[in-house]
């Protein structure tokens, strides 16, 4: 929340972050959408919607080990606020230990509006999402997208990554159609080849309905 956030973060080593990631995968494989923490390049594209001036509010959904959190902290101006919504209790503890400048919010993204209200947030400028969309059924996807749309309103932005090799699957086509039905603007970034596996980013604005 303060301008000290980036400098105060006790950033974990890569081996520690990987260990935390795979521990979470072993505990709850059905809730992990990524196969490895995001690369610095992918994190940069995801975080490109974070305003660099003013007092923006940025929310991460499913921050995992905090690979993207670190890049957001670098972009966030002194007056900004950075909240991370995480469901896994062990990951909550890990993030609080390794990134003390981050406001970690335990909870379910389907209750995003309620969680934000409990933390005194009534507007969000950017939502960066690492949730495992492919593991959600149609109802859960719709519920989470509706919460995201209400949070960002007409002026905020929402980003989400997807793996290139999965784009041929029917579920990926359905999800892209769902995004286009939920937001007026849906942009697709160029492929980030320097990620494991290669990925791209959806950038969505102006929710519909």
C-alpha positions as CSV (number, residue, x, y, z in Angstrom):
1,X,0.0,0.0,0.0
2,X,2.9,2.3,0.7
3,X,5.7,3.5,-1.6
4,X,8.0,1.2,0.5
5,X,6.3,-1.9,-0.8
6,X,8.9,-2.9,-3.4
7,X,11.9,-2.3,-1.2
8,X,10.4,-4.0,1.8
9,X,9.5,-7.2,0.0
10,X,11.6,-10.1,1.2
11,X,11.8,-11.5,-2.3
12,X,12.2,-15.3,-2.4
13,X,14.9,-17.0,-4.3
14,X,13.9,-18.8,-7.6
15,X,14.4,-22.2,-6.0
16,X,12.2,-21.2,-3.0
17,X,9.5,-19.9,-5.3
18,X,9.6,-23.1,-7.4
19,X,9.4,-25.2,-4.2
20,X,6.4,-23.3,-3.0
21,X,4.7,-23.6,-6.5
22,X,5.1,-27.3,-6.7
23,X,4.1,-27.8,-3.1
24,X,0.9,-26.0,-3.9
25,X,0.5,-28.2,-7.0
26,X,0.9,-31.4,-5.0
27,X,-1.6,-30.2,-2.3
28,X,-4.3,-29.1,-4.7
29,X,-3.5,-30.1,-8.3
30,X,-7.1,-29.4,-9.3
31,X,-6.7,-25.7,-8.6
32,X,-3.5,-25.0,-10.4
33,X,-3.8,-23.5,-13.9
34,X,-0.1,-22.8,-14.5
35,X,2.6,-25.3,-15.0
36,X,5.3,-23.0,-13.7
37,X,5.6,-19.5,-12.3
38,X,5.2,-16.8,-14.9
39,X,8.4,-15.6,-16.5
40,X,9.6,-12.0,-16.1
41,X,8.5,-11.2,-19.6
42,X,5.0,-12.6,-19.3
43,X,4.6,-10.8,-15.9
44,X,5.6,-7.6,-17.6
45,X,2.9,-8.0,-20.3
46,X,0.3,-8.9,-17.7
47,X,1.2,-5.9,-15.6
48,X,1.3,-3.4,-18.5
49,X,-2.2,-2.1,-17.5
50,X,-1.0,-1.0,-14.1
51,X,-1.1,2.8,-14.0
52,X,2.2,4.5,-13.3
53,X,0.8,7.7,-11.8
54,X,-1.9,8.7,-9.3
55,X,-3.2,6.4,-6.6
56,X,-4.4,3.3,-8.5
57,X,-5.8,0.2,-7.0
58,X,-4.5,-3.1,-8.5
59,X,-5.9,-6.5,-7.7
60,X,-4.3,-9.9,-8.4
61,X,-6.5,-13.0,-8.5
62,X,-4.5,-16.2,-7.9
63,X,-1.1,-14.6,-7.4
64,X,0.6,-17.9,-6.8
65,X,4.2,-17.5,-5.6
66,X,4.2,-13.7,-6.4
67,X,6.2,-13.7,-9.7
68,X,3.8,-11.2,-11.2
69,X,3.3,-9.4,-7.8
70,X,7.0,-8.3,-8.0
71,X,6.6,-6.7,-11.4
72,X,3.4,-4.9,-10.3
73,X,5.2,-3.6,-7.3
74,X,7.9,-2.1,-9.6
75,X,5.3,-0.3,-11.7
76,X,3.0,0.8,-9.0
77,X,3.3,4.5,-8.1
78,X,3.9,5.7,-4.5
79,X,0.2,6.3,-3.9
80,X,-1.0,3.0,-5.3
81,X,-2.5,0.0,-3.5
82,X,-1.9,-3.6,-4.4
83,X,-4.2,-6.4,-3.2
84,X,-3.8,-10.1,-3.9
85,X,-6.7,-12.6,-3.5
86,X,-5.5,-16.1,-2.8
87,X,-7.6,-19.2,-1.9
88,X,-4.8,-21.5,-0.8
89,X,-4.0,-20.9,3.0
90,X,-0.5,-22.1,2.6
91,X,0.1,-19.8,-0.3
92,X,-1.4,-16.9,1.7
93,X,1.1,-17.6,4.4
94,X,4.0,-17.8,1.9
95,X,3.1,-14.5,0.3
96,X,2.7,-12.8,3.6
97,X,6.2,-14.0,4.6
98,X,8.0,-13.3,1.4
99,X,6.1,-10.1,0.2
100,X,5.2,-8.1,3.3
101,X,4.4,-5.0,1.2
102,X,1.5,-6.9,-0.5
103,X,-2.0,-6.8,0.9
104,X,-2.9,-10.5,0.8
105,X,-6.6,-11.2,0.9
106,X,-7.6,-14.8,1.7
107,X,-10.7,-15.7,-0.2
108,X,-12.6,-16.9,-3.3
109,X,-12.6,-14.7,-6.5
110,X,-16.4,-15.5,-6.8
111,X,-16.8,-13.2,-3.8
112,X,-14.5,-10.4,-5.1
113,X,-16.9,-7.6,-4.5
114,X,-17.4,-8.6,-0.9
115,X,-13.7,-9.0,-0.3
116,X,-12.9,-5.6,-1.7
117,X,-15.7,-4.0,0.3
118,X,-14.3,-5.5,3.5
119,X,-10.9,-3.9,2.6
120,X,-12.4,-0.5,1.9
121,X,-12.1,-0.7,-1.9
122,X,-14.9,0.7,-4.1
123,X,-13.0,0.9,-7.4
124,X,-10.3,-1.0,-9.1
125,X,-8.0,0.3,-11.9
126,X,-6.5,-3.0,-12.9
127,X,-7.1,-6.7,-12.3
128,X,-4.3,-9.2,-13.2
129,X,-5.5,-12.7,-13.1
130,X,-3.7,-16.0,-12.7
131,X,-6.7,-18.1,-11.9
132,X,-7.0,-21.6,-13.6
133,X,-9.9,-20.8,-16.0
134,X,-9.6,-24.1,-17.8
135,X,-10.4,-25.9,-14.5
136,X,-13.6,-23.9,-13.9
137,X,-16.9,-24.9,-15.2
138,X,-19.1,-22.5,-17.2
139,X,-21.0,-21.3,-14.2
140,X,-17.9,-20.4,-12.2
141,X,-16.2,-18.7,-15.1
142,X,-19.3,-16.5,-15.6
143,X,-19.5,-15.7,-11.9
144,X,-15.9,-14.6,-11.7
145,X,-16.0,-12.6,-14.9
146,X,-19.1,-10.8,-13.6
147,X,-17.3,-9.9,-10.4
148,X,-14.3,-8.7,-12.4
149,X,-16.5,-6.6,-14.6
150,X,-18.2,-4.9,-11.6
151,X,-14.9,-4.2,-10.0
152,X,-13.2,-2.5,-13.0
153,X,-16.2,-0.7,-14.3
154,X,-15.9,1.4,-17.5
155,X,-12.4,2.7,-16.7
156,X,-10.4,-0.2,-15.5
157,X,-8.6,-3.1,-17.3
158,X,-8.4,-6.9,-16.8
159,X,-5.5,-9.1,-18.0
160,X,-5.3,-12.9,-18.2
161,X,-2.7,-15.2,-19.7
162,X,-3.3,-18.3,-21.8
163,X,-0.9,-21.0,-23.1
164,X,-0.4,-21.1,-26.9
165,X,-0.5,-24.9,-27.2
166,X,-4.0,-24.9,-25.6
167,X,-5.6,-22.6,-28.2
168,X,-6.7,-25.5,-30.4
169,X,-8.9,-27.0,-27.7
170,X,-12.6,-26.3,-27.7
171,X,-12.5,-25.0,-24.1
172,X,-10.1,-22.3,-25.2
173,X,-12.4,-21.2,-28.0
174,X,-15.4,-21.1,-25.6
175,X,-13.4,-19.0,-23.1
176,X,-12.4,-16.5,-25.8
177,X,-16.0,-16.3,-26.9
178,X,-17.0,-15.8,-23.3
179,X,-14.6,-12.9,-22.9
180,X,-15.9,-11.3,-26.1
181,X,-19.4,-11.6,-24.7
182,X,-18.4,-10.0,-21.4
183,X,-16.2,-7.1,-22.5
184,X,-16.5,-4.5,-25.2
185,X,-12.8,-4.6,-25.9
186,X,-10.7,-7.8,-25.9
187,X,-7.1,-7.5,-27.2
188,X,-4.6,-10.3,-27.6
189,X,-0.9,-9.7,-27.1
190,X,1.9,-11.1,-29.2
191,X,3.2,-14.5,-28.0
192,X,5.6,-14.5,-25.1
193,X,8.0,-17.2,-26.3
194,X,10.3,-16.7,-23.3
195,X,7.8,-18.4,-21.0
196,X,7.4,-22.1,-20.1
197,X,5.3,-22.9,-22.0
198,X,4.9,-20.0,-24.4
199,X,1.9,-17.8,-23.6
200,X,0.0,-14.7,-24.6
201,X,-2.2,-12.2,-22.7
202,X,-5.8,-11.1,-23.1
203,X,-6.4,-7.4,-22.2
204,X,-10.1,-6.7,-21.6
205,X,-11.9,-3.4,-20.9
206,X,-15.4,-2.0,-20.6
207,X,-17.6,-4.8,-19.3
208,X,-20.9,-5.4,-21.1
209,X,-24.2,-5.8,-19.2
